[in-house]
């Protein structure tokens, strides 16, 4: 209902069934799918229909609930358990809007506000509010001060620590798909949750960089600029993730050397591995993230690389077998370069240079050398030598 009222595309509908029992839906051919509460799939449309229910907190985390679904549960009672008022609006069969908690008013005010104090019972709601803030930021939505206060309390009392990695990643990935993903991470940091669920990212805030290259100075602020720039460049989530994690190593360099961060590319691999393992990040995201963490500095200095180092970089990126990998890598690197005040429109020159280098290297193919009689190790060495020669000629041109 919320998206329809905002004039946005409606991708799915949330049906609530009042005055019925599970047996009633089963008799009509609905198929049960809910584990924690009664949810059924419509026999024809396959849309989800949930029995109206109430919930009572019985433990920590988002599994600590006793669910009551029965014919006597009203629609208003069901809506009362929702997280935000804008998500607690229903449309009756006759078209009448049911809005017991002022969701329409908050839509007009562009306000994300909790329905009741039961909000604090489910730590996933903290993540969801941050994600909604990111999704609706282009429409001018903000979080109500009283809701922000509740979110801070959930962190202070340890409720946020009950979040499991799968749910953290699920909400984070959805946030990365937003137009302004930075809002998600900023909201989590403001309520104190970022340091608990993404400490590798949180540690970047307060770490200085050289003003000459980074007008924004702060590494954490730069990272948020970069992830938003990546979102503007591509819908590809692995690229957006790589942009998010590209500078994790700057929190691990020697503070005595700040604002310089010599070796931060190498130092960023350990926190990246910890983050991706803990949240069970998809392999494609983790692999591209590692390449961008390790080599984004090299890419920026591509014109300075000798042919041997240039070939080594293309090989490590696996670009000789998977040219698309180079394109994804360069998009994340472009976001890094342009993700700072005043740089958004500047061309990222290394992209054209590295694509040219890849084209030159790929002009030398193993099958051509095999036709000349090369075999085994000799073929590999000949391929390497000729590609180095091709890259040397490319650099001269």
C-alpha positions in Angstrom: 0.0 0.0 0.0 2.9 2.3 0.9 4.5 2.3 -2.6 1.1 2.7 -4.4 0.4 5.8 -2.3 3.8 7.2 -3.1 3.3 6.6 -6.8 6.0 4.0 -7.0 5.8 0.7 -8.8 4.2 -2.0 -6.7 6.3 -5.2 -7.0 4.4 -7.3 -4.5 1.2 -7.2 -2.4 1.0 -8.1 1.3 -2.4 -9.9 1.9 -3.8 -10.2 5.5 -6.6 -12.6 6.1 -9.0 -11.7 9.0 -11.5 -14.0 10.6 -10.1 -17.3 9.3 -8.2 -20.4 10.5 -5.4 -22.3 8.7 -8.0 -25.1 7.9 -10.1 -22.5 6.0 -7.2 -21.6 3.7 -6.2 -25.2 3.2 -9.7 -26.1 2.2 -9.5 -23.5 -0.6 -6.3 -24.9 -2.0 -3.8 -22.5 -0.3 -0.4 -24.0 0.4 1.3 -23.4 3.7 4.8 -21.9 3.7 5.2 -20.0 6.9 7.5 -21.5 9.6 7.1 -18.9 12.4 3.5 -17.9 11.7 0.7 -19.0 9.3 1.5 -17.9 5.7 0.0 -19.4 2.6 0.5 -19.2 -1.1 -2.6 -18.6 -3.3 -3.3 -21.6 -5.5 -3.3 -19.5 -8.7 -1.4 -16.2 -8.2 1.2 -17.7 -5.7 1.0 -14.5 -3.7 1.4 -14.7 0.0 -1.6 -14.6 2.3 -0.9 -14.3 6.1 -3.4 -14.8 8.8 -3.9 -11.8 11.0 -1.7 -12.2 14.1 -0.3 -10.7 17.2 3.1 -11.2 18.7 4.4 -11.3 22.3 8.1 -11.0 23.1 9.5 -14.1 24.8 13.2 -13.8 24.4 16.1 -12.0 22.8 16.5 -11.4 19.1 13.9 -11.6 16.3 13.1 -15.3 16.9 12.0 -14.6 20.5 8.3 -14.2 19.9 5.1 -16.1 20.7 2.7 -15.7 17.7 -1.0 -15.8 18.1 -3.0 -16.2 14.9 -6.7 -16.7 15.3 -10.1 -15.6 13.8 -10.6 -13.1 16.6 -7.4 -11.1 15.7 -8.5 -7.9 14.1 -6.8 -6.1 11.2 -5.9 -3.2 13.5 -4.2 -5.6 15.9 -2.2 -7.1 13.1 -1.2 -3.7 11.8 -0.1 -2.7 15.3 2.8 -5.2 15.2 4.3 -3.5 12.0 7.6 -1.6 12.3 6.7 1.8 10.8 3.5 3.7 10.4 3.9 4.0 6.7 4.0 0.2 6.6 0.8 -0.1 8.8 -1.7 1.1 6.2 -4.1 -1.5 4.7 -6.7 -1.3 1.9 -10.0 -3.1 2.6 -11.8 -5.1 -0.2 -14.1 -2.1 -0.7 -11.2 0.2 -1.3 -11.3 1.9 2.1 -7.9 2.7 3.6 -7.3 1.4 7.1 -4.8 3.7 8.8 -5.0 3.4 12.6 -1.5 4.8 13.3 -1.2 7.9 11.1 0.7 6.3 8.3 -0.9 8.6 5.6 0.1 11.7 7.6 3.7 10.4 7.9 3.8 9.7 4.2 2.9 13.3 3.5 5.4 14.5 6.1 8.0 12.2 4.6 8.6 10.7 8.0 9.8 7.3 9.1 8.2 6.7 12.5 7.7 3.6 14.6 4.2 2.3 15.3 4.6 1.5 19.0 7.2 0.7 21.6 7.1 -2.9 20.5 9.5 -1.7 17.8 12.4 -2.3 20.1 11.6 -6.0 20.5 12.9 -6.9 17.0 16.5 -5.9 16.2 15.9 -6.5 12.4 13.7 -3.4 12.5 16.7 -1.2 13.2 18.2 -2.5 9.9 15.0 -2.1 8.1 14.6 1.6 9.1 18.1 2.3 8.0 17.3 0.6 4.6 14.0 2.5 4.2 15.9 5.7 5.0 18.3 4.9 2.1 15.5 3.8 -0.3 13.4 6.9 0.3 16.1 9.4 0.8 15.6 10.7 -2.8 12.0 11.5 -1.8 13.1 13.5 1.2 12.2 11.0 4.0 13.9 11.4 7.4 13.7 9.3 10.6 11.6 10.7 13.4 13.7 11.8 16.4 11.8 9.5 18.8 12.5 6.5 16.5 16.2 7.4 16.3 16.2 7.4 20.1 14.7 3.9 20.2 17.2 2.7 17.8 20.0 4.0 19.9 18.5 2.3 22.9 18.4 -1.0 21.1 22.2 -0.8 20.5 22.8 0.3 24.1 20.9 -2.6 25.6 22.5 -5.2 23.4 19.4 -6.1 21.4 21.3 -5.4 18.2 23.8 -8.1 19.1 21.2 -10.8 18.6 21.2 -10.2 14.8 22.4 -13.1 12.8 24.8 -12.6 9.9 22.3 -13.7 7.3 19.8 -11.0 8.2 22.5 -8.3 8.4 23.7 -9.2 4.9 20.2 -9.5 3.5 19.3 -5.9 4.6 22.8 -4.6 3.7 22.5 -6.0 0.2 19.1 -4.4 -0.3 20.5 -1.1 0.9 23.4 -1.4 -1.6 20.7 -1.7 -4.3 19.3 1.7 -3.4 20.0 5.0 -5.2 21.8 6.4 -2.1 23.2 3.4 -0.1 25.3 5.7 2.0 22.3 6.7 4.0 21.9 3.2 5.3 25.4 3.1 6.7 25.2 6.7 8.0 22.0 5.9 9.9 23.5 2.8 11.5 26.6 4.7 12.5 24.5 7.5 14.1 22.6 5.0 16.3 25.8 3.1 17.2 25.0 -0.1 15.3 27.6 0.2 12.6 30.4 -0.6 15.0 28.6 -3.7 16.2 27.6 -5.2 12.9 30.2 -3.7 10.5 33.2 -2.8 12.7 35.6 -2.9 9.8 33.7 -0.1 8.1 33.1 1.8 11.3 36.8 2.0 12.1 37.4 4.2 9.0 35.6 7.2 10.5 37.9 9.6 12.1 40.9 8.4 10.1 42.4 11.3 8.1 43.6 11.4 4.6 45.8 13.9 2.7 43.8 17.1 2.0 45.6 17.4 -1.4 43.8 14.4 -2.8 40.8 14.2 -0.4 38.9 17.4 0.3 36.6 15.3 2.5 39.6 14.2 4.6 37.9 11.6 6.6 38.2 8.0 5.3 34.7 7.0 6.4 33.2 10.0 4.8 35.1 9.2 1.6 33.8 5.7 1.6 30.2 6.9 1.8 30.9 9.2 -1.2 32.4 6.3 -3.1 29.5 3.9 -2.5 27.0 6.5 -3.7 29.2 7.2 -6.8 29.3 3.5 -7.5 25.5 3.4 -7.3 25.3 6.2 -9.8 27.6 4.3 -12.2 26.2 0.8 -12.2 23.4 -1.3 -10.8 25.9 -4.2 -10.3 25.9 -5.1 -6.6 29.4 -6.7 -6.6 30.8 -3.4 -7.9 28.9 -1.4 -5.2 30.1 -3.8 -2.5 33.7 -3.5 -3.8 33.4 0.3 -3.6 32.2 0.1 0.0 35.2 -2.0 1.2 38.0 -0.6 -1.0 39.7 1.3 1.7 39.3 -0.9 4.8 43.1 -1.1 5.1 43.3 2.6 6.0 42.1 1.9 9.4 45.0 -0.5 9.9 47.9 1.7 8.8 50.3 3.3 11.4 48.6 6.3 13.0 52.1 7.9 13.3 52.2 8.1 9.5 48.7 9.6 9.0 47.4 11.1 6.8 49.6 8.9 4.6 48.5 5.3 4.2 51.4 3.4 2.7 50.5 -0.3 2.2 46.8 0.1 2.9 45.9 -2.1 -0.1 47.6 -5.1 1.4 46.4 -4.3 4.9 42.8 -4.2 3.7 42.6 -7.9 2.8 42.4 -9.2 6.4 39.4 -7.1 7.5 37.7 -7.8 4.2 38.1 -11.6 4.7 36.7 -11.2 8.2 33.7 -9.2 7.0 32.9 -11.5 4.1 33.3 -14.7 6.2 31.2 -13.4 9.0 28.3 -12.1 6.9 28.6 -14.9 4.4 28.9 -12.4 1.5 28.3 -14.0 -2.0 31.5 -15.2 -3.7 31.2 -12.8 -6.6 31.1 -9.8 -4.2 34.0 -11.1 -2.1 36.2 -11.8 -5.0 35.7 -8.5 -6.7 36.1 -6.7 -3.4 39.4 -8.4 -2.8 40.7 -7.4 -6.2 39.6 -3.8 -5.7 41.1 -3.6 -2.2 44.4 -5.0 -3.3 44.8 -3.2 -6.7 42.9 0.0 -6.8 46.1 2.0 -6.1 47.9 0.2 -8.9 45.1 1.0 -11.3 45.4 4.7 -10.6 49.1 4.5 -11.4 48.6 2.3 -14.5 50.5 4.5 -16.9 53.6 4.2 -14.6 53.6 0.4 -14.7 56.2 -1.5 -16.6 54.9 -4.1 -19.1 55.7 -6.9 -16.7 53.7 -5.3 -13.9 50.9 -4.4 -16.3 50.6 -8.0 -17.5 50.8 -9.2 -13.8 47.9 -6.9 -13.0 45.7 -8.1 -15.9 46.5 -11.7 -14.9 45.6 -11.2 -11.2 42.3 -9.6 -12.3 41.7 -12.7 -14.5 41.0 -10.2 -17.2 42.7 -12.2 -19.9 40.1 -14.9 -19.5 37.2 -12.8 -18.2 37.3 -9.3 -19.7 34.1 -8.3 -17.9 36.1 -8.7 -14.6 38.2 -5.7 -15.8 35.1 -3.6 -16.5 33.7 -4.3 -13.0 37.0 -3.6 -11.4 37.4 -0.3 -13.3 33.9 0.8 -12.3 34.7 0.4 -8.6 38.1 2.2 -9.1 36.3 5.0 -11.0 33.9 5.4 -8.1 36.9 5.6 -5.7 38.5 8.3 -7.8 35.3 10.3 -8.3 33.9 9.8 -4.8 35.1 13.0 -3.4 33.9 16.6 -3.5 34.6 18.2 -6.9 35.7 15.0 -8.6 32.4 13.6 -9.7 32.7 14.8 -13.3 36.4 14.2 -13.8 37.3 11.5 -16.3 39.0 8.4 -14.9 41.9 8.1 -17.3 43.2 4.7 -16.2 40.0 3.0 -17.5 40.7 3.7 -21.2 44.4 2.9 -20.7 43.9 -0.5 -19.0 41.2 -1.5 -21.5 43.7 -0.6 -24.3 46.4 -2.7 -22.5 44.0 -5.6 -22.3 43.2 -5.4 -26.0 46.9 -5.4 -26.8 47.6 -8.4 -24.7 44.6 -10.4 -26.0 45.8 -9.7 -29.6 48.4 -12.4 -28.8 46.7 -15.8 -28.6 48.0 -19.2 -27.6 46.4 -20.9 -30.6 48.5 -18.8 -32.9 51.7 -19.8 -31.1 50.6 -23.4 -31.1 50.3 -23.2 -34.9 54.0 -22.1 -34.9 54.9 -25.3 -33.1 55.1 -24.2 -29.5 54.0 -26.8 -26.9 53.7 -27.2 -23.1 55.9 -24.9 -21.0 57.5 -23.4 -24.0 54.1 -22.3 -25.3 53.3 -20.6 -22.0 56.7 -18.8 -21.9 56.3 -17.7 -25.6 52.9 -16.4 -24.9 54.2 -14.4 -21.9 57.1 -12.9 -23.9 55.0 -11.9 -26.8 52.3 -10.3 -24.6 55.0 -8.4 -22.8 56.3 -7.2 -26.2 52.7 -6.2 -27.2 52.3 -4.2 -24.0 55.7 -2.5 -24.5 54.5 -1.5 -28.0 51.2 -0.3 -26.5 53.0 1.9 -23.9 55.2 3.4 -26.6 52.1 4.3 -28.7 
